[in-house]
């Protein structure tokens, strides 16, 4: 069965101050951020995956470059955050689990290789590292069984960063959809995960990739760091 992949790429990316959607930002090897994501998917999954891209800001630029994908349009891309983009994608997905990527993450292709066994086992997860974090990063804490307890930018005493690669298993998807529908338009999707953990008992495993690289590109210095790593 093909793996369902969602890339969240609707945002305006104002902090990076580029004319095109942030996922189309060029890396030092000439590929865009999204092209390296697609290449990583091929490395990990071969031809056994399907990509759905959530578009909004200057959507034509993304559609033209990735015609093999399917697309979901977040028409409120300038008024909503990632919670509502993910909600649209999950509602449009087929049966089975879904792995999703923030469209601005540059990462080691081995990240997806590492998580494949958890996808095949039907285990929802959040990919994390143990890096030093600032206010801007999404941070996490764990419960006593090493599953996610808290997940937000506001976490105090976070153990590291959630890198923007996540998976919801088939049996957990309906609950996550319900919680994403409840959260505020300006919430990140992590708020929906937190509510599903607290109110529905969902369990998201923390998959540590501290030995690999994954950089979410928000500012020019993030892009510089990503270009140094790969």
C-alpha positions in Angstrom: 0.0 0.0 0.0 1.3 3.4 -0.9 2.3 5.7 1.9 0.3 8.9 2.1 2.5 12.0 2.4 1.3 15.6 3.0 3.6 18.6 2.6 2.3 21.8 4.2 3.2 24.7 1.9 0.4 27.2 2.1 2.1 29.9 4.2 3.5 33.2 3.1 6.9 32.8 4.7 7.2 36.5 5.5 10.2 36.1 7.9 12.4 34.8 5.2 11.4 37.7 2.9 11.5 35.8 -0.4 9.2 36.5 -3.4 8.1 32.9 -3.9 6.7 30.4 -1.4 9.3 29.4 1.1 9.4 25.7 0.0 10.7 26.9 -3.4 13.8 28.6 -1.8 16.9 27.4 -3.5 19.6 25.4 -1.6 23.3 25.4 -2.4 23.0 22.4 -4.7 20.4 24.1 -6.9 17.4 22.2 -5.6 14.5 23.8 -3.8 13.7 22.9 -0.2 10.6 21.0 -1.5 12.6 19.2 -4.3 15.0 17.8 -1.7 12.0 16.7 0.3 10.6 14.9 -2.7 14.0 13.3 -3.4 14.2 12.2 0.2 10.8 10.5 -0.1 12.0 8.6 -3.1 15.1 7.5 -1.3 13.0 6.1 1.6 9.9 4.9 -0.1 10.9 4.2 -3.7 7.8 4.6 -5.8 5.4 3.5 -3.0 4.1 6.8 -1.9 1.6 9.5 -2.9 2.2 13.2 -2.2 -0.5 15.8 -1.4 0.7 19.4 -1.1 -1.4 22.0 0.7 -1.0 25.2 -1.2 -2.1 28.8 -0.7 0.3 31.7 -1.3 1.4 31.9 -4.9 0.1 28.4 -5.4 0.7 28.4 -9.2 4.5 28.4 -8.6 4.4 25.2 -6.6 1.9 23.5 -8.9 4.0 24.2 -11.9 7.1 22.7 -10.4 5.5 19.5 -8.9 2.8 18.5 -11.4 3.0 14.8 -10.2 1.5 15.7 -6.8 -2.1 16.2 -5.8 -3.1 19.5 -4.3 -5.4 20.9 -1.6 -6.0 24.6 -1.5 -6.2 26.5 1.8 -8.0 29.5 0.6 -7.6 31.2 4.0 -3.8 30.8 3.9 -3.3 34.4 5.0 -5.8 34.1 7.9 -5.0 30.6 9.3 -2.1 28.6 10.5 -0.8 25.0 10.0 -3.7 23.5 12.1 -6.2 24.3 9.4 -3.9 23.4 6.5 -3.3 20.0 8.0 -7.0 19.6 8.7 -7.8 20.1 5.0 -5.2 17.5 4.0 -6.3 14.9 6.5 -10.0 15.3 5.5 -8.9 14.8 1.8 -6.7 11.8 2.5 -7.6 8.2 1.9 -7.9 5.4 4.4 -4.7 4.8 6.4 -2.1 6.8 8.2 -0.5 10.0 6.9 3.0 11.4 7.3 3.3 15.1 7.0 6.2 17.5 6.6 6.4 21.2 7.1 7.3 22.5 3.6 10.3 24.4 4.9 12.3 21.5 6.5 15.7 20.5 5.1 16.6 17.1 6.4 18.8 14.0 6.1 17.1 11.4 3.9 17.9 8.8 6.6 15.2 10.4 8.8 12.5 8.9 6.7 14.3 5.6 6.5 14.4 5.5 10.3 10.7 6.2 10.8 9.4 3.7 8.2 9.2 0.9 10.7 7.0 2.9 13.0 4.7 3.8 10.1 4.5 0.2 9.1 3.6 -0.7 12.7 0.8 1.8 12.8 2.4 4.0 15.5 1.8 7.7 15.5 4.9 9.7 16.1 6.6 13.1 16.3 10.2 13.4 15.0 12.4 15.3 17.5 15.9 16.1 18.4 17.6 17.1 21.6 19.0 20.4 20.4 19.2 23.6 22.4 16.0 25.5 21.7 14.8 29.1 21.7 11.4 30.7 21.9 10.8 30.2 18.2 11.1 26.4 18.1 8.3 23.9 18.9 9.5 22.2 22.0 8.4 18.9 23.6 8.4 17.0 26.9 7.8 13.3 27.4 5.8 11.2 29.8 7.3 8.4 31.8 7.0 6.0 28.8 8.9 8.3 26.4 5.8 9.4 24.5 4.9 13.0 23.8 3.3 14.9 26.7 3.6 18.5 25.7 4.2 20.0 22.3 4.3 23.7 21.6 6.4 26.8 21.4 5.3 27.7 24.9 6.6 24.5 26.6 8.8 25.3 29.6 11.8 23.0 30.2 11.6 21.4 26.7 13.9 18.5 25.9 14.6 19.7 22.4 12.8 20.6 19.2 10.1 18.9 17.2 11.5 19.2 13.7 8.3 19.3 11.6 8.0 15.7 10.5 5.1 13.8 12.0 2.8 10.8 11.4 -0.7 10.0 12.5 -1.7 6.3 12.3 -5.0 5.2 10.7 -6.7 4.5 14.1 -5.8 7.9 15.4 -6.6 10.1 12.4 -10.3 10.7 13.2 -9.5 12.0 16.7 -6.8 14.3 15.4 -9.1 15.6 12.7 -11.7 16.4 15.3 -9.2 18.3 17.5 -7.7 20.2 14.6 -11.3 21.4 13.8 -11.7 22.7 17.3 -8.5 24.7 17.7 -8.2 28.4 16.9 -7.5 29.4 13.3 -4.1 30.8 14.4 -3.0 27.6 16.2 -0.3 25.4 14.9 -1.2 21.8 14.3 0.8 20.8 17.4 -2.1 22.2 19.5 -4.4 19.6 17.9 -1.9 16.9 18.8 -1.8 18.1 22.4 -5.6 18.0 22.7 -5.8 14.5 21.1 -3.2 13.3 23.7 -5.0 14.9 26.6 -8.6 14.3 25.7 -8.5 11.2 23.5 -5.6 9.3 24.9 -3.7 9.3 21.7 0.0 8.3 22.0 2.6 9.9 19.8 6.0 8.3 20.1 9.0 10.6 20.1 11.5 9.5 17.4 14.9 11.0 18.2 17.0 12.0 15.2 19.6 14.0 17.1 22.4 12.2 15.1 20.9 13.3 11.8 20.2 16.8 10.6 16.9 18.5 10.2 16.6 22.3 9.9 13.3 24.3 9.7 14.0 27.4 7.6 12.4 30.5 9.2 15.2 33.0 8.8 18.2 33.5 6.6 20.6 32.1 9.2 18.6 28.9 9.2 19.1 28.6 5.5 22.8 29.2 6.0 23.0 26.4 8.6 21.0 24.0 6.4 23.4 24.6 3.5 26.4 23.8 5.7 24.9 20.5 6.9 23.9 18.7 3.7 
